Amino acid sequence: MPKDDQGASLNHNLTFFKTKLTHLNTQRLGYNRNRNCVKYFVDPQQYSKTLAPVAPVFGVISFSLYAIRFAINVRLLIQEQSEKIPNPIYIKELYYNLFNDLLWGTCNLTQFFWWTFAVSSSAGFKGLQLEAFAQLVDLLTLIIRYREAYQNHHTLLNTITDVDEQNRLRIEWHYKTLHFIRSCLTAALILSAFSVLAFSVTSAPISPIIFLISLCGTIARIGINVDSDLKSTTPSVQLNRARKEEINQMTIDYVLLPVGLYIIITAPIPLALVCVLGLILLQQAFAAWNLDSTVIPNTVRDLLESGSVPASGDPSRCLPISLKF
């Protein structure tokens, strides 16, 4: 196999593995969020007896995933920089990924060390304060990346003379802006709630509040995507399936997982196993029904062709005005 083909194959495999690691890390974060929320509604002794044994395992996973992904990003960066014509946008994206992995890998490793080998209330507060700082850096990075994307968008828009293509880019940027606003609000609210826990002595139920903030952010993301689908020219079957998969994942993260954890902690083991198995089967049935249900036309072209809206309903009349930040 030629050297270029070997490099491309390796990059493909590493990117695929990196995607799976990111998905696994997302599931880990979801478990932590639900675990911290459920503990407010169960007996502390039952909670500690059931979930304490697996805490060290998830502690090791919390920084190991970032370390592995950091190594993959380093390899991808070296490979990209060795290309004859490297992609500067991709290289910058890899640098951001490296910074994110280094930030949260270090944060989680430090927290794991403090909470495992320096068990004390002061060490716990230091760990929370470190995480609050990392969340603040995440929020600032989000703003910086949006600003760069905004400049790139206008540079690209000025180089295009086709009116239809300009309209398409404006619509895409409008929804990117909505997602940016959603992400900023979610991150800022979580940071505010977490800072109360990290920098003050309070008995407020912070974890359930963070759970609700995250849930609202997820619902808003799906709503923005659905509205974006209405103005998309992509086949409606693909768009419907993507949205339904998002709804299925939201059902798992915010309904089945917290309910399952509550049952595991509070119910006897045989009953808990039966209930959890029932929840899994229920979710699988719901997912199969949701994905196989009738596809509703959801693009502007589909609606016009089906006669659901008058032909005079030109979508270009509803183009958003570019927002400046």
C-alpha positions as CSV (number, residue, x, y, z in Angstrom):
1,M,0.0,0.0,0.0
2,P,1.4,3.5,-0.9
3,K,2.6,5.6,1.9
4,D,-0.2,8.3,1.3
5,D,-2.9,5.6,1.4
6,Q,-1.4,4.2,4.7
7,G,-1.5,7.6,6.2
8,A,-5.1,8.2,5.1
9,S,-6.2,4.9,6.4
10,L,-4.5,5.5,9.8
11,N,-6.1,8.9,10.0
12,H,-9.5,7.4,9.2
13,N,-9.1,4.8,11.9
14,L,-7.9,7.3,14.5
15,T,-10.7,9.7,13.7
16,F,-13.3,6.9,14.1
17,F,-11.8,5.8,17.4
18,K,-11.7,9.4,18.6
19,T,-15.4,9.7,17.8
20,K,-16.2,6.6,19.8
21,L,-14.1,8.0,22.7
22,T,-16.0,11.3,22.6
23,H,-19.3,9.4,22.7
24,L,-18.2,7.3,25.6
25,N,-17.0,10.4,27.5
26,T,-20.4,12.0,26.8
27,Q,-22.1,9.0,28.4
28,R,-19.8,9.2,31.4
29,L,-20.7,12.9,31.9
30,G,-24.4,11.9,31.6
31,Y,-24.0,9.2,34.3
32,N,-22.2,11.7,36.6
33,R,-24.9,14.3,36.1
34,N,-27.7,11.8,36.8
35,R,-25.9,10.2,39.8
36,N,-25.4,13.6,41.4
37,C,-29.1,14.5,40.8
38,V,-30.5,11.2,42.1
39,K,-28.5,11.3,45.4
40,Y,-30.8,14.2,46.5
41,F,-33.8,11.9,46.4
42,V,-32.5,8.7,48.1
43,D,-31.1,7.8,51.5
44,P,-27.4,8.7,51.8
45,Q,-26.5,5.3,53.2
46,Q,-28.2,3.5,50.4
47,Y,-26.5,5.8,47.9
48,S,-23.0,5.2,49.3
49,K,-23.5,1.5,49.7
50,T,-24.7,1.1,46.1
51,L,-22.6,3.6,44.1
52,A,-19.4,4.1,46.2
53,P,-17.7,0.9,45.0
54,V,-17.8,2.1,41.3
55,A,-16.6,5.7,42.1
56,P,-12.8,4.9,41.8
57,V,-13.4,3.2,38.4
58,F,-15.2,6.2,37.0
59,G,-12.6,8.5,38.5
60,V,-9.8,6.7,36.5
61,I,-12.0,6.7,33.4
62,S,-12.6,10.5,33.8
63,F,-9.0,11.4,33.0
64,S,-7.9,8.3,31.0
65,L,-10.4,9.1,28.2
66,Y,-9.0,12.6,27.8
67,A,-5.4,11.3,27.9
68,I,-6.1,8.8,25.1
69,R,-7.9,11.4,23.0
70,F,-5.1,13.8,23.6
71,A,-2.6,11.3,22.2
72,I,-4.9,10.7,19.2
73,N,-5.1,14.4,18.5
74,V,-1.4,14.8,18.7
75,R,-1.0,12.1,16.1
76,L,-3.6,13.6,13.8
77,L,-1.9,17.0,14.1
78,I,1.5,15.6,13.2
79,Q,0.0,13.8,10.2
80,E,-1.9,16.9,9.0
81,Q,1.1,19.2,9.3
82,S,3.2,16.8,7.3
83,E,0.7,17.0,4.3
84,K,1.8,18.8,1.2
85,I,-1.1,21.2,1.6
86,P,-2.2,21.2,5.2
87,N,-5.7,22.4,6.1
88,P,-5.3,25.4,8.5
89,I,-8.9,25.2,9.7
90,Y,-8.5,21.6,10.6
91,I,-5.2,22.3,12.3
92,K,-6.7,25.0,14.4
93,E,-9.6,22.7,15.3
94,L,-7.0,20.1,16.5
95,Y,-5.3,22.7,18.6
96,Y,-8.5,23.5,20.3
97,N,-9.2,19.8,20.9
98,L,-5.7,19.4,22.4
99,F,-6.3,22.3,24.7
100,N,-9.7,21.0,25.8
101,D,-8.3,17.5,26.5
102,L,-5.3,18.9,28.4
103,L,-7.6,21.2,30.5
104,W,-10.1,18.6,31.5
105,G,-7.7,15.7,31.7
106,T,-5.6,17.7,34.2
107,C,-8.7,18.9,36.1
108,N,-10.1,15.4,36.4
109,L,-6.7,13.8,37.4
110,T,-6.2,16.5,40.1
111,Q,-9.7,16.0,41.4
112,F,-9.3,12.2,41.5
113,F,-6.0,12.6,43.4
114,W,-7.4,15.0,45.9
115,W,-10.6,13.1,46.6
116,T,-8.8,9.7,46.7
117,F,-5.6,10.4,48.6
118,A,-6.4,13.7,50.4
119,V,-9.9,13.0,51.7
120,S,-11.0,16.2,53.4
121,S,-13.5,19.0,53.1
122,S,-10.8,21.4,52.0
123,A,-9.6,19.1,49.2
124,G,-13.2,18.7,48.1
125,F,-13.7,22.4,47.8
126,K,-10.5,22.8,45.9
127,G,-11.6,20.2,43.4
128,L,-14.9,22.0,42.9
129,Q,-13.2,25.3,42.5
130,L,-10.8,23.8,39.9
131,E,-13.8,22.5,38.0
132,A,-15.5,25.9,38.1
133,F,-12.4,27.5,36.7
134,A,-12.3,24.9,33.9
135,Q,-15.9,25.6,33.1
136,L,-15.1,29.3,32.9
137,V,-12.2,28.6,30.5
138,D,-14.6,26.5,28.4
139,L,-17.1,29.3,28.2
140,L,-14.4,31.8,27.1
141,T,-13.1,29.4,24.5
142,L,-16.6,29.0,23.2
143,I,-16.9,32.7,22.7
144,I,-13.5,33.0,21.0
145,R,-14.3,30.2,18.6
146,Y,-17.6,31.8,17.7
147,R,-15.9,35.1,17.0
148,E,-13.4,33.3,14.7
149,A,-16.2,31.5,12.9
150,Y,-18.1,34.8,12.5
151,Q,-15.1,36.3,10.8
152,N,-14.6,33.3,8.5
153,H,-18.3,33.4,7.6
154,H,-18.2,37.0,6.5
155,T,-15.0,36.4,4.6
156,L,-16.6,33.5,2.7
157,L,-19.8,35.5,2.2
158,N,-17.9,38.3,0.5
159,T,-16.2,36.0,-1.9
160,I,-19.5,34.5,-3.2
161,T,-21.5,36.3,-5.9
162,D,-24.4,33.8,-6.3
163,V,-27.4,35.1,-4.5
164,D,-28.9,31.7,-3.7
165,E,-25.6,30.5,-2.2
166,Q,-25.4,33.7,-0.1
167,N,-29.0,33.1,1.2
168,R,-28.1,29.5,2.1
169,L,-25.0,30.6,4.0
170,R,-27.0,33.3,5.8
171,I,-29.6,30.7,6.9
172,E,-26.9,28.3,8.1
173,W,-25.2,31.1,10.0
174,H,-28.4,32.1,11.7
175,Y,-28.8,28.7,13.2
176,K,-25.2,28.5,14.2
177,T,-25.8,31.8,16.0
178,L,-28.8,30.3,17.8
179,H,-26.8,27.3,18.8
180,F,-24.0,29.6,20.1
181,I,-26.5,31.6,22.2
182,R,-28.0,28.3,23.5
183,S,-24.6,26.9,24.4
184,C,-23.5,30.2,26.1
185,L,-26.7,30.4,28.2
186,T,-26.4,26.8,29.2
187,A,-22.7,27.0,30.1
188,A,-23.2,30.3,31.9
189,L,-26.1,29.0,34.0
190,I,-24.3,25.8,34.9
191,L,-21.2,27.8,35.8
192,S,-23.2,30.1,38.0
193,A,-24.9,27.2,39.8
194,F,-21.6,25.3,40.2
195,S,-19.8,28.4,41.5
196,V,-22.4,28.7,44.3
197,L,-21.5,25.1,45.3
198,A,-17.7,25.6,44.9
199,F,-17.3,29.0,46.6
200,S,-19.9,29.0,49.3
201,V,-21.4,26.7,51.9
202,T,-24.9,26.1,50.8
203,S,-27.5,23.3,51.2
204,A,-29.3,24.3,47.9
205,P,-30.0,21.3,45.6
206,I,-27.4,22.4,43.0
207,S,-27.2,19.1,41.1
208,P,-31.0,18.9,40.3
209,I,-30.7,22.5,39.1
210,I,-27.8,21.7,36.8
211,F,-29.8,18.6,35.6
212,L,-32.7,20.8,34.7
213,I,-30.5,23.4,33.0
214,S,-28.9,20.7,30.9
215,L,-32.3,19.2,30.0
216,C,-33.6,22.6,28.9
217,G,-30.4,23.1,26.8
218,T,-31.0,19.8,25.1
219,I,-34.6,20.5,24.3
220,A,-33.6,23.9,22.9
221,R,-31.0,22.2,20.7
222,I,-33.5,19.8,19.2
223,G,-36.0,22.6,18.7
224,I,-33.4,24.7,16.8
225,N,-32.4,21.6,14.7
226,V,-36.1,20.9,13.8
227,D,-36.6,24.5,12.8
228,S,-33.4,24.3,10.7
229,D,-34.7,21.2,9.0
230,L,-37.7,23.2,7.7
231,K,-35.4,25.4,5.7
232,S,-33.0,22.6,4.6
233,T,-32.8,21.0,1.1
234,T,-31.5,17.7,2.5
235,P,-33.8,14.7,2.0
236,S,-36.4,14.8,4.8
237,V,-36.0,11.0,5.6
238,Q,-32.4,11.7,6.8
239,L,-33.4,14.8,8.7
240,N,-36.3,13.1,10.5
241,R,-34.1,10.1,11.4
242,A,-31.4,12.4,12.9
243,R,-34.0,14.3,15.0
244,K,-35.6,11.1,16.2
245,E,-32.2,9.7,17.2
246,E,-31.7,12.9,19.2
247,I,-35.0,12.4,20.9
248,N,-34.2,8.8,21.7
249,Q,-30.9,9.8,23.3
250,M,-32.6,12.6,25.3
251,T,-35.1,10.0,26.6
252,I,-32.2,7.8,27.7
253,D,-30.2,10.6,29.3
254,Y,-33.0,12.4,31.1
255,V,-35.7,9.8,31.8
256,L,-34.5,6.2,31.7
257,L,-31.0,6.7,33.3
258,P,-32.1,8.7,36.3
259,V,-35.1,6.4,36.9
260,G,-32.9,3.4,36.5
261,L,-30.3,4.7,39.0
262,Y,-33.1,5.5,41.5
263,I,-34.4,1.9,41.2
264,I,-31.0,0.4,41.5
265,I,-30.3,2.3,44.7
266,T,-33.7,1.9,46.4
267,A,-35.1,-1.4,45.3
268,P,-33.9,-5.0,46.2
269,I,-31.5,-6.4,43.7
270,P,-33.9,-8.9,42.1
271,L,-36.6,-6.3,41.7
272,A,-34.1,-3.7,40.5
273,L,-32.8,-6.1,37.8
274,V,-36.3,-6.8,36.6
275,C,-37.2,-3.1,36.5
276,V,-34.0,-2.0,34.7
277,L,-34.4,-4.8,32.1
278,G,-38.0,-3.6,31.6
279,L,-36.8,0.0,31.1
280,I,-34.2,-1.2,28.5
281,L,-36.8,-3.2,26.6
282,L,-39.2,-0.2,26.8
283,Q,-36.6,2.1,25.4
284,Q,-35.7,-0.3,22.6
285,A,-39.4,-0.5,21.7
286,F,-39.8,3.2,21.8
287,A,-36.7,3.7,19.6
288,A,-37.9,1.2,17.1
289,W,-41.3,2.8,16.9
290,N,-39.9,6.3,16.7
291,L,-37.5,5.5,13.9
292,D,-39.9,3.4,11.9
293,S,-42.9,5.8,12.2
294,T,-44.3,7.7,9.2
295,V,-41.9,10.3,7.9
296,I,-43.5,13.8,7.8
297,P,-42.3,16.1,5.1
298,N,-40.2,18.7,6.9
299,T,-38.3,20.7,4.2
300,V,-39.6,23.8,2.5
301,R,-39.4,21.9,-0.9
302,D,-41.5,19.0,0.5
303,L,-44.1,21.4,1.9
304,L,-44.4,23.3,-1.3
305,E,-44.7,20.1,-3.4
306,S,-47.3,18.6,-1.0
307,G,-49.4,21.8,-1.2
308,S,-49.2,22.3,2.6
309,V,-48.3,25.9,2.2
310,P,-49.1,28.3,-0.7
311,A,-46.6,28.5,-3.5
312,S,-46.1,32.2,-2.7
313,G,-44.5,31.2,0.6
314,D,-41.0,32.0,-0.6
315,P,-38.6,31.0,2.3
316,S,-36.2,33.7,1.2
317,R,-38.6,36.3,2.6
318,C,-37.9,35.0,6.1
319,L,-34.1,35.1,5.8
320,P,-32.7,36.3,9.1
321,I,-30.6,39.4,9.5
322,S,-27.0,38.6,10.3
323,L,-26.3,39.2,14.0
324,K,-23.2,41.1,14.9
325,F,-21.4,40.3,18.1
